[in-house]
Amino acid sequence: MARRAMLNLTPGMEARMTGILGKFHVEHNVHGARAVARSLQLTKDCAEDSEIDSAIQMLKDDLDACAKEMKRLVKVNRSASLFEGWPTDTRI
């Protein structure tokens, strides 16, 4: 049987995977955006300093991608557009 990842969201909430690791996703609703960890384990077992540095750097890169997505979604909220790309009253 194939395993399927399920994401439970409250009504009106949108979630998007962000980054290459798939460890985080960004949730977006009328109140704003937030980054959420998809799992409790964020790294593998690391035995060497270089492994630790590499694993943490990849997590940082994914969180940076989350930050960009969150800023984009908050900007959409501020523009008061129901759908991204639609003009607001101030642009008409």
C-alpha atoms as one frame of an Amber mdcrd trajectory, in Angstrom:
protein
   0.000   0.000   0.000   1.359   3.430  -0.930   1.921   5.904   1.868   0.375
   9.311   1.438   1.220  12.470   3.365  -1.848  14.208   4.722  -2.020  17.831
   5.808  -4.895  18.933   8.029  -5.781  22.589   7.598  -8.459  24.724   9.097
 -11.024  26.058   6.617  -9.694  28.947   4.574  -6.034  28.037   5.121  -3.615
  27.391   2.294  -0.342  25.473   2.656   2.588  25.172   0.278   5.728  23.108
   0.410   8.790  25.302   0.451  12.445  24.465  -0.122  14.134  21.319  -1.346
  14.137  19.229   1.821  10.384  19.091   2.336  10.892  19.653   6.076   8.878
  22.882   6.210   5.773  24.340   4.650   4.184  27.769   4.715   0.594  28.183
   5.816  -1.358  31.236   4.718  -4.740  32.559   5.806  -6.449  35.893   6.440
  -4.370  36.411   9.601  -1.011  36.103   7.830   1.585  33.467   7.018   3.594
  31.063   9.150   6.288  28.437   8.655   5.559  25.000  10.087   7.899  22.024
  10.496   6.513  18.907   8.836   8.362  16.488  11.113   9.981  16.333  14.523
  13.287  15.054  13.140  14.893  17.759  11.046  18.288  16.113  10.427  19.747
  12.653  10.155  22.184  11.339  12.753  25.425  13.226  12.198  28.799  11.873
  13.305  31.138  14.468  11.796  31.347  18.246  12.082  31.042  18.589   8.312
  27.806  16.550   8.309  26.366  18.779  11.012  27.350  21.949   9.161  25.887
  20.648   5.910  22.602  19.519   7.474  22.098  22.797   9.341  22.981  24.877
   6.274  20.363  23.018   4.225  17.755  23.730   6.927  18.754  27.403   6.932
  18.376  27.528   3.144  14.906  25.979   3.392  13.896  28.470   6.084  15.141
  31.310   3.875  12.882  29.974   1.099  10.005  29.911   3.616  10.728  33.533
   4.554  10.543  34.608   0.897   7.244  32.783   0.413   5.823  34.226   3.652
   6.770  37.766   2.599   5.159  37.223  -0.796   1.930  35.983   0.788   1.809
  38.826   3.331   2.300  41.296   0.485  -0.692  39.745  -1.259  -2.728  40.171
   1.961  -1.711  43.829   2.234  -2.711  44.547  -1.352  -6.274  43.506  -0.401
  -6.546  41.381  -3.533  -8.691  38.315  -3.182  -6.596  36.592  -5.818  -2.964
  37.353  -6.543  -2.595  39.429  -9.660  -6.088  40.948  -9.553  -6.124  44.742
  -9.333  -7.204  46.426  -6.123  -9.360  49.539  -5.948  -6.224  51.648  -5.472
  -4.730  50.435  -8.770  -7.862  50.948 -10.883
